[in-house]
Amino acid sequence: MGAGGVVQLASKTHGRVSMKPHRRANSSLQDVCHDLRQPAAAILALVAAAEAHSDLPDEIRGRLEQIGSEARHISTIVGQAAGEGMTFRPLDAGDCTAKVVESVRASTPGTITVVAEAGTIVVADASVLRRALGNLLDNAIRAAGATGTVLVTVGTYDSWVQFDVNDSGPGFGSGPVGIAGLGLGIVEWLAGSHGGDLSFLESHLGGTLARLRLPAARTGSTQLPRSRP
């Protein structure tokens, strides 16, 4: 409901607005989440039906697996937006990063390189980590441009797993107003929910280095990270 709708409602209640806007917004979000679940499920069903054919070329089968992964990711995001909690578990940070980069490469002309330290384990929600890395990559790709370069490094430093996303510039400020701010705000919130942080430095590539740090998993431990307020 727009501003006009609010004024109309107020006039019908003699100046007393009987509906709180945030309740309607929450209701609308729940409606959208509900409506998105079915298409995501339908995509997964179609992928499963296609994969049942034994004579599929390897490239086609690989693309179907990627489509299924994207649909499951959408379904998880919808569930979390609807109020479902996060599931923390030990994850291979390098493998997670590689999968996000593979997904992003399907829709970007830029050059993206990943350098990951083997055996780097982080305790995190897989979907939330994917969202955070995806947003950082999206900003870096837009900043670098179609002919630019993005370098992602993953490693353990002290008690942190560090994800560094470098772009060749000229930096986030070159992107459309508002988009970068929204994406980075999401990353900052996601980092905080995992007990981590987000910072920005100058990249050796000439643009920005976005650094996401999350607590490293202790050997043999699956203890959940402590969220920051």
N, C-alpha and C positions, 0 to 999 in steps of 0.2 A: 504494500500500500504506500503510495507516495504522499507528499505533503498535503496535497489536495484532499486525499482520503482521510487524513487525520483531522483536518479542519472540518470536513463534513461530519465526521463522527462526533467531534466536540459539539457541533451545533445541535445535533440530535440528542445529546445528553446534557443540554443546557450548560455547556462549558466544562463539564466533567468528563475527561477522557477515561473511559472505563477499560481500555485495553492497553497493556504495557507493550511498547514496541519490541522489546527484547524477547517477549514471549512469542510474538508472531514470527520474529526472525528465527527463533529456535524451532518453531513449528515448520516453517518453510524449509529449513535445513534438513529436518527429519524427513520431510516429504521428498526432497531431492535425493537424499540417501536411499530412501525406500525405492524410488524409481530407478536409481542407477544399479541396484543389485541385480535386477532381472537381465538387463543387457549384458552385464559382465558374466553372469551365469550362462547366458545364451552363447556368448563368444567361446567360453570354455567348452561347452557342449559341442559346438561346431568344430572346434579344434580337435577334440577327442574323436569325433566322427571321421574327420579327414585323416588323422593319424592311424586310424584302423586299417587303412589301405597299405598293404605290405610292399607295393611297388613304387612308393614315393622316392624321388631322388633325394639324396642326402641334404642338398641345399634347401629344398622345399620343407623337408622334415625339420631342419634347423630353424627355419623361419616360423614354422608352426609352433615350435617350442617357445620361441621368443614371443609370439603373439599370446600364447597361453600365460607366459610369465607376466606380461604387461596386464593382462586381464585380471590375474590374481592380485597383482599389485593395486589395481584400481579398486577391486573388491575389498582389500584390506584397508585402504585409505577411507573408503566409504564407511566401513565398520567403525573405524576409529573416530571419524567425524560424527558418527551417530552415538558415540559414547562408549564404545568397546575399549577395554584397556590394552596396554602394550604387553608384549611377551618378550622378556629378556632371556637371551641365551648366548652361549659362546659362538662367535662368528669369526670366520677368516676374513680379516679386514681387506686384504689384497684381493681376494676372490669377490667380495661384495663390490669393491670399487670397479673391478674389471667388468662385472655384469652391468653396472650402471653405465659405464662408458660404452659398452656394446650397445645398450639401448639408445643412448644419446646419438651415437654415430649414425643410426638409421635415419636421422632427420637433420643432420648438420653437415655442411661441406667442409668445415674446418679440420685441422689436424689435431688429434688428441693422442697423447702418449701417456702410458701408465708405467711407473716404476714402483714396485711394491716389495717390501722386505718379506721374505718367506716366513711363514709361521707366526705372523702377527695376529694375535687373537684379542678381540674386544667383546665384552658382554653388552649386548644392545638388542633393541627390537629391530629386526631385519628391515621391515617396511619403513620405519622411521629413519633409520640410517640411510636407506635408499633415497628417501625424500630429501634429506639434508644434502647428500652428495649431488643429487640431481639438480637441486636449486643452485648450488655453487657452480656446477658445470654449466648450467644454463646462463648464468651471469657472465662467467668467464668466456664462453663462446661468443656471446653477443658483444662483449668488450673487445675481443680479439678480431672479430669480423671473419668473413668467409675465407680470407687468405692468411689469417693469423694462426697462432699456435697456442695450444693449451697443454700444460704438463701437470700431471697429477702424481704426487709421490706419497707413499704410505710407509710408515715405519714406527718403531717404538723408541721413545725418548724418555728416559727416567721412568716415571710411572704412568706415562701417557701414550696412547696410540694417536699419532699425528697424521692428519690428512691435509696435505698442502696442495692447493689448486692454483697454479700459476697461469697467467695469460700474458700475451705479448703486447697488450695495451690497445688503446690508450687508457684503459681502466673502466670501472663500472659506470663512471659518470657519462660515458658516451651512449649508454642504453636509454630506452624510452623512460620518461619520467614515471616514477611510481612502481614500475615492474621490479626493478632491482631491489628497492626498499622492501617490498612485500616479500620477495623470495628470501632475502637475507634475514628479515624479521622472523620468518618461519624457521630458518636454520638456527638462529640464536635461541629460539624457544626450544627446539628439538635438542640442541646441545645442552641446555640447562636441565631438561628433563632427564638427561643421562648423566648429570654430574660433570659435564664438560664445559667448554667455552669456545668462542669464535673471535678471531682477531684478524687484523689486516696489516700487511706490510708491503713494501715495495718489492716487486719480483725482479729477479735477474733477467727475465725475458723482456722487461721494459714496461710492463703493466702492473697489475695488482697480484699479490699473493694472499689468498684467503686461507686461513689456517683453522681447521676444526680439530679440537683436541677432546678425546674421550678417555676415561680411565682405562688403563690396560688391565686385562684379566690376569689375575694371579695364577700361577701354575696349580692346576688341579682344582681351581675355584670357579664356581658359577654364581658367586654372590652378586646381588643386584647392586648397581651403582646407586649412590645416594643423590636424590634429586635436589637441586638448588631451589630456594624459595623464589 
